[in-house]
Amino acid sequence: MQPLLFWVFPKKTTILYFMNGLFLSCLSLPSFSDPLIVNFQAVYSAATCSIKVPSSVSFNQGDYAAGVPSTAIQGDNIQQSFNISFTECSTSILPAIPKITVTGSTVTLNGMKLFSDNTGADGQAIGYGVKLSSPGNALFNSASNLAESNTLSATQGTSIPALNNQQLLIKAVLSCGADDCSNVTLRRGGTFTANVIFRLSYE
């Protein structure tokens, strides 16, 4: 896989760091044997702060090692967690307030916005998305659905230097939105993808 590109756009006191994550999974009705994998590609570094995520996160673990049936995708049942890690965060810059913006193509299912790049083409799964959330920590506030809020805001007093060698937990959940995926007439198995951008900035 070719490495992703990284751009830095300085504007006044703001520097943006782009992080792309590619979610890859396969869904079928009622079951399938292809792997369900979340792939996160690339690590971006700069003088002020470096952020990264694991290169691969798989949903095919435990009871779902051979595949995930559609009927199992209820609530937060099919999920994996990963960390955004911060390193090389300069202590020489001003104590600016950080913010992480999370963006990507979305779909609204049963009133819930989820990340998804699927367009309904042949071979693509229909009726599924990825819900990203974070419980937060001492540095960042919690976020229940990043496809809706698009922002991980810093807690009061958090600065860029404070991020050094810290982590922020992110939870990825396969979802049909606000229902339990039981209505198979609204679903179609196949390959599911979502491309998500994590953008760290400070003011």
VENHU-V107601 format. One record per residue. N is the residue number from 1. PHI is phi in radians with two decimals (999 if undefined). PSI is psi in radians with two decimals (* if undefined). OMEGA is omega in degrees with one decimal (NA if undefined). Layout:
n=N phi=PHI psi=PSI omega=OMEGA
n=N phi=PHI psi=PSI omega=OMEGA
This chain:
n=1 phi=999 psi=2.29 omega=-180.0
n=2 phi=-1.24 psi=2.50 omega=179.2
n=3 phi=-1.17 psi=2.60 omega=176.3
n=4 phi=-1.37 psi=2.80 omega=-178.4
n=5 phi=-1.59 psi=2.69 omega=-180.0
n=6 phi=-2.26 psi=2.22 omega=178.7
n=7 phi=-2.06 psi=2.52 omega=172.3
n=8 phi=-2.10 psi=2.15 omega=-179.7
n=9 phi=-2.05 psi=1.64 omega=177.6
n=10 phi=-1.29 psi=2.33 omega=175.8
n=11 phi=-2.55 psi=1.94 omega=-173.5
n=12 phi=0.97 psi=-2.06 omega=-177.2
n=13 phi=-1.81 psi=0.23 omega=-175.2
n=14 phi=-1.91 psi=2.29 omega=174.0
n=15 phi=-2.17 psi=2.32 omega=-177.1
n=16 phi=-1.84 psi=2.41 omega=175.1
n=17 phi=-2.08 psi=2.21 omega=-176.0
n=18 phi=-1.78 psi=2.30 omega=175.0
n=19 phi=-2.25 psi=2.15 omega=179.2
n=20 phi=-1.77 psi=2.41 omega=173.7
n=21 phi=-2.23 psi=2.31 omega=-178.9
n=22 phi=-1.90 psi=2.07 omega=176.0
n=23 phi=-1.61 psi=2.17 omega=177.5
n=24 phi=-2.15 psi=2.24 omega=176.2
n=25 phi=-2.72 psi=2.88 omega=177.7
n=26 phi=-2.23 psi=2.39 omega=-179.1
n=27 phi=-2.26 psi=2.59 omega=176.2
n=28 phi=-2.62 psi=2.92 omega=-179.7
n=29 phi=-2.12 psi=2.09 omega=0.0
n=30 phi=-1.63 psi=-0.18 omega=-178.1
n=31 phi=-2.63 psi=2.98 omega=179.9
n=32 phi=-2.75 psi=2.92 omega=-177.1
n=33 phi=-1.96 psi=-0.15 omega=179.0
n=34 phi=-1.28 psi=2.66 omega=-176.3
n=35 phi=-1.24 psi=2.62 omega=172.0
n=36 phi=-1.84 psi=1.91 omega=-172.7
n=37 phi=-2.28 psi=2.46 omega=170.5
n=38 phi=-1.91 psi=2.06 omega=179.9
n=39 phi=-1.90 psi=2.27 omega=175.5
n=40 phi=-2.04 psi=2.15 omega=-172.4
n=41 phi=-2.00 psi=2.36 omega=168.9
n=42 phi=1.64 psi=2.56 omega=173.2
n=43 phi=-2.21 psi=2.26 omega=-176.9
n=44 phi=-2.01 psi=2.33 omega=-176.4
n=45 phi=-2.20 psi=2.62 omega=174.4
n=46 phi=-2.71 psi=3.00 omega=-173.8
n=47 phi=-1.14 psi=-0.47 omega=-175.1
n=48 phi=-1.53 psi=-0.68 omega=-178.9
n=49 phi=-2.94 psi=2.46 omega=174.9
n=50 phi=-1.97 psi=2.38 omega=176.7
n=51 phi=-2.20 psi=2.56 omega=179.6
n=52 phi=-2.67 psi=2.81 omega=173.8
n=53 phi=-2.29 psi=2.87 omega=178.7
n=54 phi=-1.04 psi=2.65 omega=-179.0
n=55 phi=-1.26 psi=-0.41 omega=-179.3
n=56 phi=-2.71 psi=2.40 omega=174.5
n=57 phi=-2.32 psi=2.17 omega=-175.0
n=58 phi=-1.92 psi=2.39 omega=173.7
n=59 phi=-1.44 psi=-0.25 omega=-176.7
n=60 phi=-1.46 psi=1.34 omega=178.7
n=61 phi=-2.35 psi=2.72 omega=177.8
n=62 phi=1.04 psi=-2.23 omega=-177.3
n=63 phi=-1.13 psi=-0.28 omega=-175.7
n=64 phi=-1.92 psi=0.42 omega=-178.5
n=65 phi=-1.09 psi=-0.57 omega=-178.0
n=66 phi=-1.62 psi=-0.07 omega=-178.5
n=67 phi=2.44 psi=2.79 omega=-176.5
n=68 phi=-1.99 psi=2.05 omega=174.7
n=69 phi=-1.25 psi=2.57 omega=-179.3
n=70 phi=-1.01 psi=-0.62 omega=-177.0
n=71 phi=-1.19 psi=-0.24 omega=179.4
n=72 phi=-1.49 psi=-0.19 omega=-175.8
n=73 phi=-1.50 psi=1.44 omega=-179.5
n=74 phi=-2.26 psi=2.31 omega=179.8
n=75 phi=0.99 psi=-2.25 omega=179.1
n=76 phi=-1.79 psi=0.43 omega=-172.6
n=77 phi=-1.11 psi=-0.69 omega=-179.3
n=78 phi=-1.84 psi=1.75 omega=-175.2
n=79 phi=-2.58 psi=2.74 omega=170.9
n=80 phi=-2.48 psi=2.62 omega=179.5
n=81 phi=-2.05 psi=2.68 omega=176.6
n=82 phi=-2.61 psi=2.93 omega=-179.0
n=83 phi=-1.99 psi=2.46 omega=161.8
n=84 phi=-1.51 psi=2.16 omega=-178.6
n=85 phi=-1.87 psi=2.47 omega=-179.6
n=86 phi=-2.05 psi=2.21 omega=177.8
n=87 phi=-2.43 psi=2.88 omega=176.3
n=88 phi=0.94 psi=0.61 omega=178.3
n=89 phi=-1.42 psi=2.05 omega=-171.7
n=90 phi=-1.13 psi=2.36 omega=175.2
n=91 phi=-1.64 psi=0.03 omega=-177.2
n=92 phi=-1.63 psi=-0.23 omega=179.3
n=93 phi=-1.45 psi=2.91 omega=178.8
n=94 phi=-1.08 psi=2.66 omega=179.9
n=95 phi=-1.26 psi=1.13 omega=-177.0
n=96 phi=-1.28 psi=2.76 omega=-178.4
n=97 phi=-1.56 psi=2.13 omega=-179.8
n=98 phi=-1.49 psi=2.81 omega=175.8
n=99 phi=-2.67 psi=2.46 omega=175.4
n=100 phi=-1.98 psi=2.12 omega=176.1
n=101 phi=-1.78 psi=2.31 omega=-177.1
n=102 phi=-2.07 psi=2.05 omega=-176.1
n=103 phi=-2.33 psi=2.80 omega=178.3
n=104 phi=2.96 psi=2.99 omega=176.6
n=105 phi=-1.15 psi=2.48 omega=-176.3
n=106 phi=-2.28 psi=2.84 omega=173.0
n=107 phi=-2.38 psi=2.54 omega=177.2
n=108 phi=-1.81 psi=2.07 omega=-178.8
n=109 phi=-2.11 psi=2.07 omega=179.5
n=110 phi=0.91 psi=0.73 omega=176.1
n=111 phi=1.45 psi=0.05 omega=-179.3
n=112 phi=-2.03 psi=2.26 omega=177.6
n=113 phi=-1.48 psi=2.29 omega=-178.6
n=114 phi=-2.35 psi=2.74 omega=176.7
n=115 phi=-1.36 psi=2.29 omega=176.9
n=116 phi=-2.90 psi=2.39 omega=173.6
n=117 phi=-1.77 psi=-0.05 omega=-175.4
n=118 phi=-1.17 psi=2.40 omega=-177.9
n=119 phi=-1.96 psi=-0.01 omega=-178.1
n=120 phi=1.63 psi=0.14 omega=178.5
n=121 phi=-1.13 psi=2.81 omega=178.9
n=122 phi=-0.98 psi=2.37 omega=178.7
n=123 phi=1.55 psi=-0.17 omega=179.4
n=124 phi=-1.65 psi=2.51 omega=175.5
n=125 phi=-1.25 psi=2.55 omega=178.3
n=126 phi=-2.15 psi=2.43 omega=175.3
n=127 phi=1.63 psi=0.27 omega=-178.8
n=128 phi=-2.29 psi=2.73 omega=175.0
n=129 phi=-2.71 psi=3.09 omega=177.3
n=130 phi=-1.99 psi=2.20 omega=175.5
n=131 phi=-1.72 psi=2.12 omega=176.2
n=132 phi=-1.85 psi=2.35 omega=178.8
n=133 phi=-2.54 psi=2.96 omega=176.8
n=134 phi=-2.53 psi=2.37 omega=175.6
n=135 phi=-1.31 psi=-0.17 omega=-177.2
n=136 phi=1.33 psi=3.13 omega=176.9
n=137 phi=-2.80 psi=-2.79 omega=-178.8
n=138 phi=-1.19 psi=-0.31 omega=-176.2
n=139 phi=-1.74 psi=-0.58 omega=-175.7
n=140 phi=-2.25 psi=2.53 omega=175.9
n=141 phi=-1.28 psi=2.76 omega=178.6
n=142 phi=-1.24 psi=2.75 omega=176.8
n=143 phi=-2.51 psi=2.16 omega=-174.0
n=144 phi=-1.46 psi=-0.48 omega=179.4
n=145 phi=-2.70 psi=1.80 omega=-174.8
n=146 phi=-1.29 psi=-0.31 omega=174.0
n=147 phi=-1.24 psi=-0.43 omega=178.7
n=148 phi=-1.63 psi=-0.79 omega=-176.5
n=149 phi=-1.52 psi=-0.53 omega=178.6
n=150 phi=1.09 psi=0.16 omega=-173.1
n=151 phi=-2.48 psi=2.37 omega=167.0
n=152 phi=-1.93 psi=1.83 omega=-175.2
n=153 phi=-1.60 psi=2.59 omega=-178.9
n=154 phi=-1.35 psi=2.60 omega=173.8
n=155 phi=-1.30 psi=2.83 omega=-178.1
n=156 phi=-1.05 psi=2.25 omega=178.6
n=157 phi=1.64 psi=-0.15 omega=179.4
n=158 phi=-1.32 psi=2.35 omega=177.7
n=159 phi=-2.24 psi=2.93 omega=178.3
n=160 phi=-0.99 psi=-0.82 omega=178.6
n=161 phi=-1.02 psi=-0.52 omega=-179.3
n=162 phi=-1.19 psi=-0.32 omega=-178.6
n=163 phi=-1.33 psi=-0.30 omega=-172.0
n=164 phi=-0.98 psi=2.20 omega=178.8
n=165 phi=1.10 psi=0.43 omega=176.9
n=166 phi=-1.86 psi=2.96 omega=179.0
n=167 phi=-2.37 psi=2.74 omega=175.4
n=168 phi=-2.30 psi=2.15 omega=-177.4
n=169 phi=-1.35 psi=2.34 omega=174.8
n=170 phi=-2.17 psi=2.35 omega=178.5
n=171 phi=-1.91 psi=2.26 omega=177.6
n=172 phi=-1.93 psi=2.19 omega=-176.3
n=173 phi=-2.20 psi=2.26 omega=170.6
n=174 phi=-1.28 psi=2.33 omega=-170.7
n=175 phi=-2.58 psi=2.69 omega=170.5
n=176 phi=-1.88 psi=0.26 omega=-177.3
n=177 phi=1.63 psi=-2.42 omega=-174.2
n=178 phi=-1.45 psi=-0.04 omega=178.0
n=179 phi=-1.88 psi=-3.10 omega=-172.0
n=180 phi=-1.76 psi=0.27 omega=178.6
n=181 phi=1.21 psi=0.21 omega=-176.0
n=182 phi=-1.33 psi=-0.39 omega=-179.4
n=183 phi=-1.46 psi=1.60 omega=-174.2
n=184 phi=-1.20 psi=-0.29 omega=179.1
n=185 phi=-1.20 psi=-0.32 omega=179.1
n=186 phi=-1.67 psi=0.00 omega=-174.8
n=187 phi=-2.08 psi=2.74 omega=170.7
n=188 phi=-2.55 psi=2.33 omega=179.6
n=189 phi=-1.28 psi=2.86 omega=179.4
n=190 phi=2.56 psi=-2.81 omega=-178.2
n=191 phi=-1.54 psi=2.38 omega=178.4
n=192 phi=-2.09 psi=2.35 omega=176.5
n=193 phi=-2.39 psi=2.62 omega=172.5
n=194 phi=-2.60 psi=2.25 omega=179.2
n=195 phi=-1.84 psi=2.10 omega=-173.3
n=196 phi=-2.11 psi=2.39 omega=179.8
n=197 phi=-1.93 psi=2.18 omega=173.0
n=198 phi=-1.78 psi=2.11 omega=-175.8
n=199 phi=-2.08 psi=2.01 omega=178.4
n=200 phi=-1.66 psi=2.24 omega=178.2
n=201 phi=-2.40 psi=2.92 omega=174.9
n=202 phi=-2.56 psi=2.76 omega=-178.2
n=203 phi=-2.17 psi=* omega=NA
